[in-house]
Amino acid sequence: MVMNIEEVMQYLPHRYPFLLVDRVLEMELGKSITALKNVTFNEPFFTGHFPGTPVMPGVLVLEALAQAAALLSFKTAKYAPEEVGIVYLVGFDNARFKKPVVPGDQLILKAEITRTMRGIWKYAARAEVDGVLVAETELMATLRDKTQADKS
């Protein structure tokens, strides 16, 4: 299953400059997702991180992984776009950054569901550029449908 940017925007509430998934390359419901973020020089964070040596902040690489995982969860749980509320991050464990992400990189976001229990989804996630690992983490999140999200 693939998704273009219009479909991604139906499921994620994020918008520019915080929407960090451009496309879903493949998805196996209940199992895994591979998504893409094109990293461009005109990203707003590059002006200050770091002048003369632009590097994508690690926390945004983790956020991109979380957004990809959220897409997998909403689709796996069979939410219709109009039912989608929000995904709240519960935590990151064992986050490691292996290599800087810079303008011009295509960030490949991979997340695999490792467990779901009592409304908490757990994932093993990794980000790659040109087949090289740049970051990895275990992340946890919880889904809220539209009615739950409106009450939060």
C-alpha positions, 0 to 999 in steps of 0.5 A: 500500500502506498500513499501520496502527500494528499492521502498522508494529509488526510491521516496526519493533523500536521501541516507545514512546517511540521509535516515530516512525511512526504510519501508512503512507499510501502505499508503492510497493515499490522506490521510495518511501514516505509515512508519518505521525507525529502530533506530540502535546504529551505526547511525552516530549522536549517537557518539556525541549526547550524549556520554554515553547516546545516543538520536536521535536528535529531528530535525532528528525525524522531518526529518523522519516524513517529509520524510514519508510525502514526500512519501505520497505526491509523491504517491498521486500526482501520480509521476512516480519514474523518475519524482520525484524531491524533496520535500522542507520543508516550515515549522514546527508548534507546534513541541513537543517532549514527550520522547527520541528516543534511539538505538533499538527503532522502530520509527513509523512515521505517517502523515496525509494530512490535506490540499493542497493549491497552491502547499503547502501540510500540514500534521499532523504528529506523531512519536511513539515507542511501541505505545507511542507518542514520537513527534508530529508536523504540517508540510508543504512542497512543491513538485518539479518534476524533471524539476522544481528541476533541475532549483532550 
